Amino acid sequence: MKIARQVALGVAIALAAFGQASAQDWPTRSVTVVVPIPAGVASDIIARVVFEQVGKQVGQTFVIENRPGAGGTIGANMVAKAAPDGHSILVYGSIAAANALYARLPYDTVADFTPVVPFGETPLVVVTAAGRYNTLAELIAAAKAKPGELNYSTVGIGSAAHFGAVRLAVSAGITAQHIPFKGPEWLADTIAGRVDFSVPPVTTVIGSIRDGKLKALAVGAAKRAASLPDVPTLIEAGLKADAIYPFYTGAYLPAMTPRAIVDKLHDEVVNALALPSVQERLAKIGVEKLPMTVAEFDRFFKDDVAANLELVKAANIPRQ
């Protein structure tokens, strides 16, 4: 027993030493940043802005690799199965939603990833065609007057816009038809009034709102968005806090990555996010600050995973 304890202690010391050495050297080569959505979407833009700066800080190249498909789970699985050495990073904005939507995944969302750092929150915003509804109260009243007849557009089942609209409907006590699109038609149909409303990330519609093509009725956040200071929050518009669907983008590493590497990646990202040049670029696309320690983000992430599962159950959304 004594020999066994000595061996175990020796292994623990060796692993700790390995983690410290790895962190000092990390990264030793180019780093692959897997973004499981197409290029040009919010999380992709955020990853490119942040890791361009992180690369400068650590003197290595961070290669953004877009691997869309199956609601982002294909790209997520790549990182879940990658070596836990800090050279494969997942940047994902819907990992908790995908976990709730897909009954069978090739990875365990909680056990196979280490949440490292959030880049920021991109608030969702309730929008409708200009002149359609003037307030959220008007939209809700119309939905209650014609149960199930109003519809909303999204970029697909399980997207932030989908779950955001579902959470809004559950909180407001209304029902509406979901119309998922595979391309930009969701926006065109909303602007044209062929769709009653949508609840997309502000990043995707800020230009149309500023051009007067869309009317912003409420922002899904605890406070008003800096990019839309005149638009009330869902709470200010009369709903409870449970109407808010948090949409954030974060960085994740494979489980078992040495804590020293996790901490170093966290700190390098935080340092990049603190730069005015990075803040300005992210603010232009509607990203709000969401500062957290590694431990805080871990708790936040696990709570969000549980909340998404509860939402799917409450709204009777069929799991894929």
Steps between C-alpha positions, in 0.01 A plus 500: 500500500786733586665433164169560320456834676854600409437410134174695496670799658781480248252493210312801643823697538606408147165608354514829689850563375393413147209745522726781622759434231234478233354833605842666491560371147144524370437540217792312345349507152205646312167462675182382327190693603193302393192712436207264423309755291556660158743788458354847546256410779532669842706233680733473202560875491560510874749211484697667221517837677607356834745234386668732255605699807576196716730373226696823518527470877636145505692506172310218329242464224139423589329342200122537486346183360129518419331160538124557472242225500254319729436808708868549571551155648740382227751771585443455873573129471834575332615691806348255747714225343814714457813469711461700824811708442349841431557489124134434413246756618124505449323833459127441518193710565233227514663206674236488775215525249643218289528284810131558573386446141693184411418193705807311383833677466843351431629681808389597849444876503593543866755222553700532176570874505666749730333844483780757490376851435201686354580756230180687567124493470310581184149600611203377302254761379132468414450651155213542258445670169500879521146618567373153601505538880615798703556324833551151637166532676330544162670188365404294803140626485477401134637154577249450782214619280592238236660207683744312279441717193799734527832366381869568554810440291834347597811361333404153616380271776713537813644836399519786747213671317289185535561446871477873562156514341390190689608645833319826413184308413509287816553806719234708325248216487461506122532250217640565153610296200869441447627553145863384472704612201828364368627831368462878518135480392401512867607863511351597164164349593498677836582836341232446237240414765442148372611387845354663809812523715842358577732489802851492350833609647533877471818444297303370203240779484664813637545641149137438402381660825713809447381525137139494615419172324429325828337621821675387821239436770714373788848372581546168677749604765511615861591852387461700181742419220768760438434465126125566550476735799148616414351149487350371828593165650243220518457577869443871431250395234294315761632142514682314775870416502425145384422645155870569445696242303873561557702463181873506556812378325763317698824307463523138606787251522486120510448350843821406683690797358752601771358776717808712444427509125134577570602792719750632248249490215244673721745774596619559143142536376413736787805710417395513134143596592630786714662676205305800369557391139340159567219651707419740218483226238276282714276790602432574133332161464305532824709286735458591868764432765457186711804478731540175696768294668548139388300378800220752439472406135492131591201556729331732248544243224361209702200708608436592137516135392236416761284800406496402132391147585218644711394732216478216249287303744275794590439590134460138386769540237566157343859387559684402184 
